[in-house]
Amino acid sequence: MNINIKVYLHSKGTRFFQSGSFAVMNSDFKKDPDWTAAIAAYEWIQQIKVKFAASDDFRIDEVIYNEDNDITELVKKVKPTF
């Protein structure tokens, strides 16, 4: 299934917005939709950081999925597993 994610980020003294649609495992989403969305958002934010060469002041201001589910704090708690 797909979820829509909107992120508001801050880097280089500027707040910016990105949005997109992401495939997630249906079974994972049914078990814990917020955490599944948070992982997808975290992975995407990491790609954004690399693509835009984020500065030291990079921060996550807000993360929302499917229009009205705020998962900002959950995304901040996601840790890489490598």
C-alpha positions in Angstrom: 0.0 0.0 0.0 1.0 3.6 -0.4 1.1 6.4 2.1 1.5 10.2 1.5 4.1 11.9 3.6 4.7 15.6 4.0 7.9 16.9 5.7 8.9 20.4 6.9 12.6 20.6 7.3 15.1 23.3 8.2 18.6 23.6 6.7 21.0 26.4 5.9 18.7 28.9 7.7 15.7 28.0 5.5 12.5 26.1 6.2 11.4 23.9 3.3 8.7 21.5 2.4 8.8 18.1 0.6 6.0 15.6 -0.1 5.7 12.3 -1.7 4.0 8.9 -1.9 5.7 5.8 -0.5 5.1 2.1 -0.6 4.9 0.4 2.8 4.2 -3.2 3.7 0.5 -3.7 4.2 1.0 -6.1 7.1 3.4 -3.8 8.9 1.1 -0.9 8.4 -1.9 -2.8 9.9 0.2 -3.8 13.0 1.5 -0.3 13.7 0.6 2.4 11.1 2.4 5.3 12.8 5.7 3.5 13.3 5.6 2.1 9.8 5.1 5.6 8.4 7.8 7.0 10.7 10.4 4.5 9.4 9.4 5.4 5.8 9.7 9.1 6.5 13.0 8.7 8.3 14.6 6.8 5.4 13.3 9.5 3.0 14.6 12.3 5.1 18.0 10.7 5.2 18.0 10.7 1.4 16.9 14.4 1.4 19.8 15.2 3.7 22.3 13.7 1.3 20.7 15.1 -1.8 20.6 18.7 -0.6 23.9 18.5 1.4 22.2 19.5 4.6 24.0 21.8 6.9 24.8 21.6 10.6 21.6 23.4 11.5 19.4 20.6 9.8 16.3 19.8 11.8 13.0 18.1 11.3 10.2 20.6 12.1 7.1 18.5 11.2 6.2 15.2 9.6 2.7 14.3 8.6 1.3 11.2 6.8 -2.0 10.7 5.1 -3.0 14.4 5.6 -3.6 14.5 9.4 -1.4 12.1 11.3 1.5 13.9 12.9 4.5 11.6 13.5 7.2 14.2 14.1 8.3 12.9 17.4 8.2 9.2 16.3 10.4 10.1 13.3 12.9 11.7 15.6 13.1 8.5 17.6 13.9 6.2 14.6 17.5 5.0 14.8 19.5 3.4 12.0 20.0 -0.3 12.2 23.4 -0.7 10.6 
